[in-house]
């Protein structure tokens, strides 16, 4: 009751006695009544009193209400009343008319104290999680609201209880799939509270398919045109993704970035943006920035940036950037989003450089944005966003830096159009200090870590006024600096000069060549000025230190040693180091060093750039050391620098070699990949062939098994024959002999065919030779007689072979009969009476047939011997004939030679005759014509032909 007295101490919060008594009676009814209806009515009454008498109901009835939740689970109505009552007691979301103006803090404390009482027993939260699983609307909805209120009051404690309870988070994820929108929407609010600042729960919720469900809800509700439900889903997505690298990677790997593109499809008619649409689109842009934030790991940010380019999200954002009618805050946030999407990603930076504004003529988006940055009438937040966009475009982008600086060089200046360089120079020398600062910082980013461009920028010449010679950009910056302009302008110019001169000895030489620069810097540092000027003094000290540290001693009057002596005489080393330390100790310096985006509450606070803070941190220590170094130490340092440069050259050479080797390695890897792919294909074919071989083996084994069964069956039949006394071995021998006779028969026929062909050749040879020479006729007649004898012998052999073939056919027919008898004998094996009767007949017939076969085999063998003899004699005659044939061929060849000689003689005679005829004609003697001679020759030839026919 001490807690009750403490809360009720105020006069306005004191409960009415009648109310307290009523609550006490109702609590007694809940605790003691046996009828469910009585308890339900009592809980309903407590619910109605819980808003007005929140304190009394919380103190007296909480324990009874928790017991109702435990014991009366079967009645959903009383459970719903109990949950509503607990929600009214714990929640601080009271009606406005019921809140008193002087008690807001006391009400907040009341809710958190009741929450502590409720969650003191962890079983109460576990019980509440089981009730949230109920499908009944009157139980589930108040349970969701009560759990959300507990998380609002005591978030970390309730999160820990839910985290350790079995399937605690998974139960709550089912709320997103509820078909009733009220429960689904309140489930989103519950998950918002559950996932606040708890990475473990965020991971569980993400892996419970939360991204898919939330994106589906956003699509169903109309994306950016949706209501407050879309806003709640986007806030929950931010909770899950912000500062959670695991969930960000899961979001990217799940291809959910591609589903964000439709959010930014804004139509051409951009008038009439509702407040809810502006809020939704603002949150969507922030969600994109969460994925590509510079604070994320570089690898994760880079992969998300590439995914946004490939899916068209960056292109969609650039469309909004160049659209008309977009609200200012959405435009500002879009610029910031595009900035971080392109920051440090060369591919995205190149695309952004190619984007043109829809103007006539088209202008690059960068030029249009810079026009807004240097325009003092534009909102401050928008100008900061454009500066951030320009910085992100140039971050690690040497190509973009070169393009910006090239617009300042004399050879590339186009007088017809405004370039980025011209806008920066215009802003640098404007009367608006904020434009001066923004332009100086933007130009410094164009020179960041690029010594080549720092040297090229020294060539830039500016026309100050008509009739006066042009002045270099470096000289103009120092002139404005010495004129005593605003602090913001001087700070911007000093940051530009420090960035320009750092790590560039040629720029330092140009700066020292102006005799007024060093006296101005020493004068600024030596003076004792107010707090506002201390920042300028510190930057002047930094610039002077850079002029010493990066001095190559090319100017005799401004060597390192002389500048150090000048500092010691006019300023003092300790004073110089103290003034140099003013920069890092400044409050605005520490703010700028926190994150890359320039975020300032007002234009007056716009003093330092994030990248410049890195430069100060890098140079502050080395400059302090350089001030105290002697000339000998400087010489040693220069020697070390030279050796380092030599080493750097060697390193660059080896880097080049390594790059070439890397290229060769890549080529070899590609070849290896192709070979491995070919190997895999070959292995696949081999495996297919192996499987086919295995299938063939299996089929072979099956056939083998089947053949084995057939042979077993055949063996069983042969065993039965042996049992019956039949000599099966003799039958098999006879079959083998028959096969041998068949083969021999075929051989004999082949030999006969060869002999026939030889005889035909011998017949044809004498006929051909008959026309050549008559003395060969006697030998031809003898050969013909011999061949006639051979033909007779062959006819005899053929007749014998026909007889043998007839006998073989008879044997085959008898063998077939035996096989038929064997097959017909199989079914008779089962009948014992018929089997005994047929055994004797079969044995007698088989014995008789075997004897006949033996006799026939003997006769055949005798005939075989005689045939062999005949063949030997015929082969000897064939050999004699072949000898005769060779002799005849030799004679034919000799006769051909003689004919050729005769033809040659005839040709000579013809030539002589023709010559003689010509002589006779010349002498005038008569000579016969060629036609007469030819006719006479023809007649002679006809007579010769007739004689040959008679022969």
BAKOL-781505 format. One record per residue (C-alpha): residue number from 1; x, y, z. Coordinates in steps of 0.05 Angstrom, whole numbers, plus 5000, padded with zeros to 4 digits. Example, Ala and Ser with C-alpha at 12.3 -4.5 7.8 and 13.67 -1.06 7.14 Angstrom:
BEGIN
 seq    x    y    z
   1 5246 4910 5156
   2 5273 4979 5143
// end
This chain:
BEGIN
 seq    x    y    z
   1 5000 5000 5000
   2 5059 5047 5004
   3 5059 5050 4928
   4 4985 5066 4929
   5 4996 5122 4979
   6 5054 5150 4940
   7 5015 5155 4876
   8 4951 5179 4909
   9 4986 5233 4949
  10 4962 5289 4904
  11 4893 5318 4920
  12 4869 5314 4848
  13 4887 5240 4841
  14 4851 5216 4903
  15 4798 5162 4887
  16 4727 5169 4909
  17 4710 5124 4969
  18 4650 5094 4932
  19 4694 5076 4873
  20 4746 5042 4917
  21 4694 5002 4953
  22 4661 4981 4888
  23 4728 4958 4860
  24 4741 4918 4924
  25 4673 4884 4919
  26 4684 4868 4846
  27 4753 4838 4861
  28 4721 4795 4916
  29 4669 4770 4866
  30 4723 4752 4815
  31 4762 4715 4868
  32 4706 4678 4904
  33 4648 4669 4856
  34 4639 4598 4830
  35 4594 4617 4772
  36 4630 4638 4707
  37 4575 4688 4691
  38 4586 4724 4758
  39 4661 4728 4746
  40 4651 4752 4675
  41 4604 4808 4698
  42 4653 4828 4752
  43 4711 4832 4702
  44 4667 4872 4654
  45 4652 4921 4710
  46 4726 4927 4727
  47 4740 4942 4653
  48 4690 4999 4654
  49 4722 5028 4717
  50 4795 5017 4695
  51 4802 5082 4656
  52 4774 5128 4710
  53 4802 5090 4770
  54 4866 5065 4737
  55 4908 5064 4800
  56 4857 5028 4844
  57 4841 4975 4792
  58 4915 4964 4779
  59 4932 4955 4852
  60 4872 4913 4874
  61 4853 4875 4811
  62 4917 4858 4774
  63 4930 4794 4812
  64 4858 4771 4802
  65 4859 4787 4729
  66 4922 4747 4718
  67 4890 4688 4753
  68 4830 4695 4706
  69 4877 4691 4647
  70 4906 4627 4675
  71 4842 4591 4697
  72 4786 4614 4650
  73 4821 4601 4583
  74 4759 4566 4557
  75 4715 4629 4558
  76 4740 4679 4507
  77 4694 4734 4531
  78 4721 4738 4602
  79 4793 4732 4575
  80 4780 4791 4528
  81 4752 4833 4586
  82 4812 4817 4629
  83 4862 4835 4574
  84 4826 4901 4560
  85 4827 4918 4634
  86 4902 4904 4640
  87 4914 4945 4578
  88 4877 5005 4607
  89 4917 4999 4671
  90 4986 4992 4639
  91 4978 5035 4577
  92 4992 5110 4579
  93 4950 5123 4516
  94 4892 5154 4554
  95 4839 5199 4525
  96 4857 5273 4523
  97 4797 5293 4566
  98 4816 5243 4619
  99 4888 5268 4626
 100 4900 5325 4674
 101 4950 5377 4655
 102 4992 5373 4717
 103 5001 5298 4719
 104 5033 5275 4653
 105 5098 5252 4686
 106 5061 5216 4742
 107 5019 5179 4691
 108 5082 5156 4654
 109 5112 5131 4718
 110 5047 5095 4734
 111 5048 5055 4670
 112 5121 5034 4677
 113 5110 5014 4750
 114 5050 4971 4733
 115 5090 4940 4676
 116 5146 4922 4725
 117 5094 4888 4770
 118 5066 4849 4711
 119 5132 4825 4682
 120 5163 4809 4749
 121 5134 4740 4739
 122 5160 4719 4670
 123 5104 4667 4665
 124 5056 4725 4655
 125 5090 4746 4590
 126 5094 4673 4567
 127 5019 4667 4583
 128 5006 4729 4542
 129 5045 4700 4483
 130 5001 4638 4484
 131 4938 4681 4485
 132 4963 4720 4425
 133 4964 4654 4387
 134 4889 4647 4396
 135 4850 4661 4332
 136 4790 4690 4369
 137 4788 4765 4353
 138 4765 4783 4424
 139 4827 4750 4453
 140 4880 4762 4401
 141 4870 4836 4389
 142 4871 4859 4463
 143 4930 4812 4474
 144 4969 4846 4418
 145 4954 4915 4446
 146 4973 4895 4517
 147 5040 4864 4494
 148 5055 4927 4452
 149 5042 4970 4514
 150 5088 4927 4556
 151 5144 4936 4504
 152 5134 5011 4503
 153 5140 5015 4579
 154 5196 4965 4592
 155 5224 4947 4524
 156 5291 4913 4539
 157 5264 4871 4596
 158 5203 4846 4556
 159 5248 4834 4495
 160 5293 4789 4536
 161 5234 4749 4563
 162 5205 4739 4493
 163 5274 4721 4466
 164 5285 4665 4516
 165 5214 4638 4512
 166 5206 4579 4463
 167 5184 4603 4394
 168 5167 4671 4424
 169 5185 4713 4364
 170 5158 4663 4314
 171 5089 4665 4347
 172 5086 4740 4338
 173 5107 4736 4264
 174 5041 4700 4250
 175 5005 4765 4263
 176 5029 4792 4195
 177 4992 4736 4160
 178 4925 4750 4196
 179 4869 4764 4147
 180 4839 4816 4194
 181 4873 4882 4178
 182 4864 4910 4249
 183 4904 4853 4279
 184 4955 4854 4222
 185 4966 4929 4229
 186 4972 4926 4305
 187 5020 4867 4294
 188 5065 4913 4253
 189 5065 4963 4311
 190 5081 4907 4360
 191 5140 4884 4318
 192 5164 4956 4314
 193 5170 4958 4390
 194 5198 4888 4393
 195 5256 4901 4343
 196 5280 4967 4373
 197 5355 4965 4389
 198 5357 4888 4392
 199 5400 4857 4338
 200 5384 4785 4358
 201 5309 4795 4352
 202 5319 4834 4287
 203 5355 4774 4257
 204 5302 4725 4279
 205 5246 4769 4251
 206 5284 4777 4185
 207 5295 4703 4177
 208 5221 4690 4192
 209 5206 4719 4123
 210 5189 4788 4149
 211 5217 4824 4088
 212 5172 4786 4040
 213 5110 4798 4082
 214 5123 4871 4094
 215 5138 4886 4021
 216 5074 4849 4001
 217 5034 4893 4049
 218 5066 4956 4021
 219 5048 4934 3950
 220 4977 4916 3970
 221 4968 4984 4003
 222 4991 5022 3941
 223 5065 5035 3953
 224 5077 5110 3965
 225 5004 5126 3954
 226 4984 5081 4013
 227 4962 5102 4081
 228 4992 5100 4150
 229 5000 5024 4145
 230 5055 5034 4093
 231 5089 5083 4140
 232 5088 5032 4197
 233 5116 4978 4151
 234 5172 5024 4128
 235 5190 5041 4200
 236 5193 4967 4217
 237 5238 4955 4156
 238 5284 5010 4180
 239 5288 4977 4249
 240 5307 4911 4216
 241 5361 4940 4169
 242 5393 4999 4204
 243 5462 4982 4232
 244 5448 4907 4221
 245 5498 4881 4169
 246 5470 4811 4170
 247 5399 4833 4154
 248 5425 4881 4100
 249 5462 4824 4066
 250 5400 4780 4072
 251 5357 4835 4042
 252 5405 4842 3983
 253 5414 4767 3972
 254 5339 4758 3973
 255 5332 4806 3913
 256 5288 4852 3954
 257 5324 4914 3927
 258 5292 4902 3860
 259 5223 4905 3893
 260 5238 4976 3917
 261 5239 5005 3846
 262 5163 5012 3839
 263 5161 5056 3901
 264 5194 5113 3863
 265 5153 5110 3799
 266 5123 5180 3806
 267 5077 5202 3749
 268 5084 5263 3706
 269 5028 5298 3744
 270 5064 5315 3809
 271 5013 5364 3834
 272 4973 5349 3897
 273 5023 5311 3940
 274 4987 5289 4003
 275 5022 5294 4071
 276 5019 5218 4078
 277 5051 5208 4010
 278 5107 5256 4027
 279 5119 5219 4092
 280 5118 5151 4058
 281 5166 5172 4003
 282 5212 5205 4054
 283 5215 5139 4092
 284 5227 5100 4028
 285 5286 5144 4010
 286 5314 5137 4080
 287 5308 5061 4073
 288 5350 5064 4010
 289 5402 5106 4047
 290 5404 5054 4103
 291 5429 5002 4052
 292 5484 5047 4023
 293 5504 5087 4084
 294 5578 5106 4087
 295 5580 5077 4157
 296 5565 5007 4130
 297 5622 4959 4112
 298 5650 4980 4044
 299 5638 4913 4011
 300 5564 4911 4032
 301 5553 4983 4009
 302 5587 4970 3942
 303 5545 4908 3927
 304 5480 4945 3944
 305 5501 5003 3899
 306 5513 4957 3841
 307 5447 4921 3852
 308 5410 4989 3852
 309 5442 5007 3786
 310 5427 4940 3752
 311 5354 4939 3774
 312 5342 5011 3751
 313 5331 5041 3820
 314 5385 5094 3810
 315 5355 5114 3743
 316 5287 5122 3777
 317 5316 5166 3831
 318 5350 5210 3779
 319 5283 5217 3744
 320 5253 5245 3809
 321 5314 5289 3816
 322 5301 5322 3749
 323 5225 5323 3754
 324 5184 5386 3765
 325 5133 5396 3819
 326 5168 5353 3871
 327 5162 5380 3943
 328 5226 5412 3969
 329 5238 5363 4026
 330 5228 5303 3980
 331 5276 5335 3929
 332 5327 5347 3984
 333 5323 5275 4009
 334 5326 5248 3938
 335 5391 5287 3927
 336 5420 5259 3991
 337 5398 5188 3970
 338 5428 5194 3901
 339 5492 5220 3933
 340 5502 5158 3975
 341 5481 5111 3919
 342 5537 5138 3875
 343 5589 5150 3929
 344 5653 5112 3913
 345 5620 5070 3858
 346 5652 5085 3791
 347 5596 5054 3750
 348 5542 5095 3785
 349 5584 5158 3782
 350 5593 5150 3707
 351 5518 5142 3698
 352 5504 5204 3740
 353 5553 5244 3698
 354 5512 5225 3636
 355 5445 5247 3665
 356 5416 5310 3632
 357 5362 5356 3657
 358 5299 5361 3613
 359 5315 5432 3590
 360 5326 5465 3522
 361 5383 5457 3508
 362 5395 5397 3554
 363 5444 5410 3611
 364 5481 5360 3654
 365 5448 5345 3720
 366 5513 5365 3756
 367 5511 5435 3726
 368 5438 5444 3745
 369 5452 5423 3816
 370 5513 5469 3822
 371 5469 5527 3799
 372 5424 5513 3858
 373 5484 5508 3905
 374 5513 5577 3888
 375 5444 5610 3887
 376 5433 5644 3954
 377 5357 5644 3944
 378 5354 5568 3948
 379 5338 5536 4016
 380 5399 5523 4060
 381 5383 5448 4068
 382 5378 5440 3992
 383 5445 5474 3981
 384 5478 5428 4033
 385 5447 5368 3997
 386 5475 5391 3930
 387 5544 5400 3960
 388 5540 5330 3989
 389 5519 5303 3921
 390 5578 5337 3888
 391 5626 5310 3941
 392 5600 5239 3932
 393 5605 5245 3856
 394 5680 5262 3863
 395 5695 5212 3919
 396 5748 5164 3892
 397 5730 5186 3822
 398 5792 5212 3786
 399 5756 5212 3720
 400 5702 5258 3747
 401 5754 5302 3780
 402 5790 5310 3714
 403 5725 5328 3678
 404 5709 5383 3729
 405 5780 5413 3728
 406 5782 5409 3651
 407 5722 5458 3648
 408 5767 5510 3681
 409 5826 5502 3634
 410 5833 5553 3577
 411 5832 5502 3521
 412 5765 5472 3540
 413 5723 5532 3561
 414 5660 5538 3520
 415 5632 5608 3516
 416 5562 5587 3495
 417 5544 5543 3555
 418 5556 5547 3629
 419 5603 5494 3656
 420 5614 5466 3726
 421 5681 5501 3731
 422 5652 5568 3714
 423 5597 5560 3766
 424 5649 5541 3819
 425 5692 5602 3803
 426 5630 5646 3804
 427 5610 5619 3872
 428 5682 5625 3897
 429 5684 5700 3885
 430 5611 5715 3900
 431 5588 5765 3953
 432 5550 5709 3989
 433 5596 5678 4041
 434 5558 5612 4040
 435 5568 5607 3964
 436 5643 5622 3975
 437 5648 5566 4026
 438 5609 5515 3985
 439 5648 5530 3921
 440 5715 5526 3957
 441 5698 5459 3989
 442 5671 5432 3923
 443 5735 5453 3886
 444 5777 5422 3942
 445 5742 5356 3930
 446 5759 5361 3856
 447 5833 5362 3877
 448 5829 5310 3933
 449 5887 5260 3928
 450 5903 5280 3856
 451 5971 5313 3847
 452 5964 5317 3771
 453 5901 5360 3775
 454 5933 5404 3828
 455 5988 5421 3778
 456 5938 5431 3721
 457 5896 5479 3763
 458 5956 5525 3768
 459 5945 5541 3694
 460 5876 5571 3706
 461 5875 5645 3692
 462 5819 5693 3713
 463 5801 5760 3682
 464 5789 5806 3742
 465 5770 5870 3705
 466 5773 5901 3636
 467 5842 5925 3617
 468 5879 5888 3673
 469 5921 5826 3658
 470 5891 5759 3678
 471 5908 5731 3747
 472 5918 5659 3766
 473 5866 5625 3808
 474 5916 5614 3864
 475 5934 5687 3864
 476 5861 5709 3865
 477 5847 5664 3925
 478 5904 5695 3965
 479 5882 5765 3944
 480 5811 5754 3970
 481 5840 5723 4033
 482 5882 5785 4047
 483 5823 5832 4037
 484 5793 5814 4103
 485 5726 5783 4081
 486 5678 5744 4125
 487 5704 5688 4170
 488 5665 5635 4132
 489 5694 5658 4065
 490 5765 5658 4092
 491 5757 5590 4124
 492 5732 5561 4058
 493 5790 5592 4019
 494 5842 5569 4070
 495 5814 5497 4067
 496 5819 5500 3990
 497 5891 5526 3993
 498 5912 5474 4045
 499 5882 5418 4002
 500 5914 5446 3939
 501 5984 5454 3968
 502 5987 5389 4007
 503 6030 5337 3973
 504 6045 5383 3914
 505 6113 5417 3915
 506 6100 5456 3850
 507 6038 5488 3880
 508 6078 5506 3942
 509 6130 5539 3898
 510 6077 5580 3862
 511 6047 5601 3928
 512 6115 5622 3957
 513 6132 5659 3893
 514 6083 5713 3913
 515 6123 5755 3963
 516 6060 5779 4000
 517 6035 5710 4021
 518 6085 5692 4076
 519 6082 5761 4111
 520 6006 5757 4110
 521 6005 5688 4143
 522 6056 5705 4196
 523 6019 5770 4211
 524 5953 5732 4219
 525 5984 5680 4265
 526 6023 5729 4308
 527 5963 5774 4325
 528 5922 5763 4387
 529 5850 5763 4361
 530 5783 5742 4388
 531 5753 5673 4390
 532 5722 5679 4321
 533 5790 5694 4290
 534 5825 5636 4326
 535 5798 5588 4274
 536 5828 5630 4218
 537 5894 5634 4255
 538 5897 5559 4262
 539 5883 5549 4188
 540 5937 5601 4170
 541 5986 5562 4214
 542 5967 5498 4178
 543 5978 5531 4110
 544 6046 5558 4131
 545 6065 5489 4159
 546 6045 5456 4092
 547 6089 5508 4056
 548 6147 5485 4099
 549 6134 5410 4099
 550 6123 5404 4023
 551 6176 5455 4004
 552 6228 5430 3954
 553 6276 5488 3968
 554 6273 5512 3896
 555 6265 5585 3918
 556 6327 5611 3953
 557 6290 5663 3995
 558 6237 5614 4019
 559 6277 5552 4037
 560 6253 5508 4094
 561 6306 5533 4142
 562 6292 5606 4129
 563 6217 5597 4139
 564 6229 5561 4205
 565 6274 5618 4228
 566 6220 5667 4208
 567 6169 5629 4251
 568 6216 5628 4310
 569 6230 5703 4305
 570 6161 5730 4292
 571 6114 5678 4322
 572 6152 5630 4365
 573 6150 5554 4358
 574 6106 5542 4418
 575 6058 5596 4398
 576 6055 5568 4327
 577 6040 5498 4353
 578 5987 5526 4399
 579 5953 5564 4343
 580 5956 5501 4300
 581 5920 5463 4354
 582 5860 5511 4352
 583 5832 5472 4292
 584 5824 5403 4323
 585 5799 5433 4389
 586 5742 5470 4356
 587 5672 5443 4369
 588 5651 5449 4295
 589 5713 5408 4276
 590 5691 5349 4319
 591 5620 5353 4290
 592 5645 5352 4218
 593 5692 5293 4232
 594 5634 5248 4252
 595 5602 5234 4183
 596 5613 5254 4110
 597 5545 5288 4101
 598 5548 5363 4116
 599 5492 5372 4167
 600 5490 5440 4200
 601 5435 5472 4241
 602 5448 5541 4210
 603 5493 5572 4157
 604 5537 5603 4211
 605 5559 5534 4235
 606 5582 5514 4165
 607 5657 5517 4176
 608 5691 5449 4167
 609 5687 5394 4115
 610 5692 5320 4133
 611 5749 5304 4084
 612 5788 5366 4108
 613 5785 5340 4180
 614 5821 5277 4156
 615 5875 5321 4124
 616 5884 5361 4189
 617 5890 5297 4229
 618 5943 5272 4180
 619 5985 5335 4176
 620 5981 5364 4246
 621 6032 5317 4275
 622 6081 5318 4218
 623 6081 5394 4214
 624 6094 5399 4289
 625 6154 5353 4280
 626 6178 5390 4218
 627 6180 5457 4256
 628 6229 5430 4307
 629 6274 5393 4257
 630 6344 5419 4241
 631 6372 5428 4171
 632 6412 5364 4177
 633 6350 5325 4195
 634 6315 5357 4135
 635 6371 5334 4090
 636 6366 5264 4117
 637 6291 5266 4108
 638 6299 5289 4036
 639 6347 5232 4023
 640 6297 5184 4054
 641 6243 5213 4009
 642 6286 5203 3948
 643 6299 5131 3967
 644 6225 5122 3980
 645 6210 5150 3911
 646 6259 5101 3881
 647 6227 5045 3919
 648 6159 5070 3896
 649 6183 5067 3824
 650 6207 4996 3835
 651 6141 4979 3867
 652 6102 5008 3809
 653 6145 4968 3760
 654 6131 4905 3799
 655 6058 4923 3803
 656 6057 4928 3727
 657 6091 4860 3722
 658 6041 4832 3771
 659 5983 4860 3731
 660 6010 4827 3668
 661 6018 4762 3706
 662 5947 4770 3733
 663 5922 4778 3662
 664 5959 4715 3642
 665 5931 4680 3702
 666 5861 4701 3684
 667 5871 4674 3613
 668 5898 4609 3641
 669 5840 4605 3689
 670 5792 4615 3632
 671 5827 4560 3594
 672 5825 4516 3655
 673 5751 4531 3662
 674 5738 4511 3590
 675 5779 4448 3599
 676 5744 4431 3663
 677 5677 4441 3629
 678 5699 4396 3572
 679 5724 4346 3623
 680 5658 4348 3659
 681 5622 4336 3593
 682 5667 4278 3577
 683 5657 4250 3647
 684 5583 4256 3638
 685 5587 4218 3572
 686 5631 4165 3606
 687 5581 4157 3662
 688 5526 4150 3611
 689 5566 4097 3574
 690 5582 4062 3639
 691 5509 4061 3657
 692 5492 4034 3588
 693 5546 3981 3595
 694 5518 3963 3663
 695 5449 3957 3633
 696 5476 3911 3578
 697 5512 3870 3631
 698 5448 3863 3670
 699 5411 3842 3607
 700 5467 3793 3592
 701 5464 3764 3662
 702 5388 3756 3656
 703 5396 3720 3589
 704 5451 3678 3620
 705 5405 3659 3677
 706 5350 3642 3629
 707 5397 3600 3586
 708 5421 3565 3649
 709 5349 3547 3666
 710 5339 3521 3594
 711 5403 3479 3599
 712 5381 3452 3666
 713 5315 3433 3635
 714 5351 3400 3576
 715 5398 3363 3623
 716 5339 3337 3662
 717 5310 3308 3597
 718 5377 3277 3579
 719 5381 3246 3648
 720 5313 3214 3636
 721 5338 3186 3570
 722 5398 3155 3603
 723 5354 3126 3657
 724 5314 3093 3602
 725 5377 3061 3573
 726 5383 3103 3510
 727 5454 3118 3487
 728 5451 3192 3477
 729 5527 3200 3470
 730 5526 3160 3405
 731 5471 3204 3377
 732 5512 3266 3392
 733 5573 3235 3358
 734 5532 3220 3296
 735 5509 3292 3295
 736 5581 3317 3298
 737 5601 3270 3241
 738 5543 3297 3200
 739 5568 3368 3211
 740 5638 3347 3189
 741 5610 3315 3125
 742 5572 3378 3110
 743 5634 3420 3118
 744 5674 3373 3074
 745 5619 3374 3022
 746 5622 3449 3019
 747 5699 3448 3012
 748 5694 3399 2954
 749 5644 3442 2919
 750 5690 3502 2927
 751 5748 3463 2898
 752 5705 3442 2839
 753 5687 3514 2825
 754 5760 3533 2824
 755 5777 3476 2776
 756 5720 3496 2730
 757 5745 3567 2727
 758 5816 3542 2712
 759 5790 3499 2656
 760 5749 3556 2626
 761 5812 3599 2626
 762 5851 3544 2592
 763 5797 3537 2539
 764 5797 3611 2523
 765 5873 3617 2520
 766 5886 3570 2460
 767 5830 3604 2420
 768 5863 3672 2429
 769 5931 3645 2410
 770 5905 3611 2347
 771 5903 3675 2306
 772 5974 3695 2322
 773 6014 3636 2296
 774 5999 3570 2261
 775 6054 3526 2291
 776 6018 3528 2360
 777 5958 3489 2332
 778 5988 3421 2349
 779 5999 3438 2422
 780 5928 3468 2426
 781 5896 3403 2402
 782 5935 3363 2453
 783 5912 3410 2509
 784 5840 3404 2487
 785 5842 3329 2489
 786 5871 3331 2559
 787 5818 3380 2582
 788 5763 3334 2555
 789 5790 3278 2598
 790 5790 3324 2659
 791 5718 3343 2645
 792 5697 3271 2645
 793 5732 3259 2711
 794 5697 3320 2740
 795 5629 3296 2717
 796 5643 3231 2753
 797 5662 3269 2816
 798 5599 3311 2813
 799 5556 3249 2807
 800 5591 3219 2867
 801 5581 3283 2907
 802 5507 3284 2889
 803 5501 3213 2914
 804 5536 3233 2979
 805 5490 3293 2988
 806 5429 3248 2978
 807 5456 3201 3032
 808 5469 3262 3078
 809 5398 3286 3068
 810 5372 3217 3086
 811 5414 3219 3149
 812 5385 3287 3166
 813 5314 3262 3156
 814 5328 3203 3202
 815 5359 3250 3253
 816 5297 3294 3251
 817 5254 3233 3262
 818 5296 3214 3322
 819 5288 3284 3351
 820 5212 3281 3340
 821 5212 3214 3375
 822 5251 3244 3432
 823 5203 3302 3439
 824 5143 3255 3436
 825 5175 3213 3489
 826 5176 3271 3540
 827 5102 3273 3557
 828 5102 3197 3560
 829 5151 3200 3619
 830 5094 3217 3667
 831 5055 3154 3649
 832 5089 3094 3680
 833 5048 3040 3642
 834 5059 3069 3571
 835 5132 3084 3586
 836 5148 3011 3600
 837 5113 2989 3536
 838 5150 3038 3491
 839 5220 3028 3520
 840 5234 2962 3485
 841 5210 2987 3417
 842 5252 3050 3422
 843 5314 3013 3443
 844 5307 2964 3385
 845 5296 3018 3333
 846 5352 3061 3359
 847 5402 3003 3358
 848 5383 2984 3287
 849 5388 3056 3263
 850 5455 3065 3297
 851 5482 3004 3261
 852 5457 3031 3194
 853 5488 3098 3209
 854 5555 3065 3225
 855 5555 3027 3160
 856 5537 3089 3121
 857 5593 3127 3156
 858 5643 3073 3134
 859 5619 3077 3063
 860 5625 3152 3064
 861 5696 3148 3090
 862 5715 3101 3034
 863 5684 3147 2983
 864 5721 3204 3016
 865 5788 3169 3004
 866 5771 3157 2931
 867 5751 3229 2922
 868 5817 3251 2952
 869 5854 3208 2902
 870 5814 3237 2844
 871 5828 3306 2870
 872 5902 3293 2873
 873 5904 3268 2802
 874 5862 3327 2777
 875 5908 3376 2814
 876 5969 3345 2779
 877 5935 3353 2711
 878 5917 3425 2728
 879 5991 3438 2744
 880 6011 3410 2676
 881 5959 3453 2641
 882 5984 3514 2678
 883 6055 3500 2654
 884 6030 3494 2583
 885 5992 3558 2591
 886 6054 3596 2613
 887 6093 3569 2553
 888 6037 3591 2506
 889 6037 3660 2537
 890 6112 3666 2524
 891 6102 3647 2451
 892 6046 3698 2445
 893 6091 3752 2472
 894 6146 3734 2422
 895 6096 3735 2365
 896 6072 3804 2387
 897 6144 3829 2384
 898 6152 3802 2314
 899 6087 3835 2292
 900 6112 3902 2319
 901 6177 3894 2280
 902 6138 3879 2216
 903 6095 3940 2226
 904 6157 3983 2232
 905 6184 3953 2167
 906 6118 3966 2132
 907 6119 4038 2154
 908 6189 4048 2126
 909 6169 4015 2060
 910 6108 4061 2055
 911 6152 4122 2065
 912 6200 4097 2011
 913 6142 4082 1963
 914 6113 4151 1973
 915 6181 4182 1959
 916 6190 4140 1896
 917 6120 4159 1871
 918 6137 4231 1879
 919 6201 4223 1839
 920 6163 4185 1784
 921 6111 4240 1780
 922 6166 4291 1774
 923 6197 4250 1717
 924 6128 4248 1683
 925 6117 4173 1689
 926 6047 4146 1703
 927 6033 4126 1775
 928 5972 4088 1804
 929 5925 4128 1850
 930 5919 4115 1924
 931 5846 4096 1917
 932 5863 4040 1870
 933 5917 4016 1916
 934 5870 4019 1976
 935 5816 3980 1938
 936 5867 3928 1920
 937 5890 3924 1991
 938 5817 3917 2013
 939 5808 3858 1966
 940 5869 3825 1993
 941 5845 3835 2064
 942 5777 3803 2047
 943 5812 3742 2018
 944 5854 3735 2081
 945 5792 3739 2124
 946 5758 3684 2084
 947 5818 3639 2092
 948 5818 3650 2167
 949 5744 3632 2171
 950 5757 3567 2133
 951 5813 3550 2180
// end
